[in-house]
Amino acid sequence: MRQYIYGKNTVFESLKGNKPVYEVYMMKNVKDEKLMALAKKKNVKVNIVAQKSVLNNLVGNVVHQGIVAQVEGYDYYEIDEILSSIPPHKQPLLLMLDGLEDPHNLGAILRTCDSIEVDGVIIGKNRSVGLTPTVAKVSTGAIDYVKVAQVTNLSRTLEELKKKGFWVVGCDLDESQDYRAVDYNMPLVVVVGSEGFGISRLVKSQCDFNVVLPMCGHVTSLNASVATALILYQIYNSRHPL
């Protein structure tokens, strides 16, 4: 199913990739020779438009930077597809998002996942944000490189992954330890809960241990994408020490 994406980096990364790009719409006052050249190389039609309202009618009143593209909708992967794509020498790392609803958070998280080569992201089909144009824009193209699986039952998925040798670490306050105190050199699934309610009860029951970020100031929590980035980079540091 086709959809519209927007933003210079998002459209440029889509043109670089293998996903079909059907048309590009660009405001006449936008100058982007690299994007124009790449579109020409890929034989993608570029429509020059004079009115901002033309783009607004396609994607809504968003910060589209004067560039919109019609692309093939983003595909979800099966869990087995993600696992089979992990290189044999690599310590597997998956991220599960339990009830995340903010597309800006998901986009930012995908950007971090791409930067440290997380093997796949698992989201739920219900009460969770999916791969939307806003997610694509915030991810600045990472959505084209990070494999995302959408599953019906997160708890059952964790149960199956544990049978395959994965350990599950939850980002939760209950019976938790400092996130810096853990050796993450094992096949790992990191679970991050929703912005308002954290990790659900059934998913929490599958976690082998929990970690927490120390909070020394007056606020009691961090934005979900910020907390995820800190934990993922700690895992990277644990696995790739200087």
Secondary structure, DSSP 8 states (H G I E B T S, - for coil): -EEEEESHHHHHHHHHSSS-EEEEEEETT---HHHHHHHHHTT-EEEEES-HHHHHHHH-SS--TTEEEEEE----B-HHHHHHTS-TTS--EEEEEES---HHHHHHHHHHHHHTT--EEEEESSSS--S-HHHHHHHTTGGGTS-EEEES-HHHHHHHHHHTT-EEEEE-STTEEEGGG----S-EEEEEEBTTTBS-HHHHTT-SEEEE----SS-----HHHHHHHHHHHHHHHHS--
